[in-house]
Amino acid sequence: MNDNPQMRRMKFRAWHRGTREADYTVGGYFERYHAEWDEADIAWFERFMDEQDADIIGWALGTIPVPDQWKGPMMDKFLKLDFVKIEN
């Protein structure tokens, strides 16, 4: 990934969302899954990062429904939240 400018840019955007909660969820998701993404998955994630943090967190917590355009395997993995490390 270090020599791939697109992935470096996506990693930066994923970890610099604007809120700590979104940084951990979007950044953690990127860290856990990016190595296995194909071009369609990368395109999905780039579009996903254009969404508002409040919406992303709402979907993750189940407080607002996930719009149909985001439903599918990528969102299914995101909603598990098993990639978020909780530090004490």
Buried (B, 14 or more C-beta within 10 A) or exposed (E): EEEEEEBEEBBEBBBEBEEEBBBBBBBBBBBBBBEEBEEEBBEBBEEBBEBEBEBBBBBBEEEEEBEEEBEEEBBEBBBEEEBBEEEE
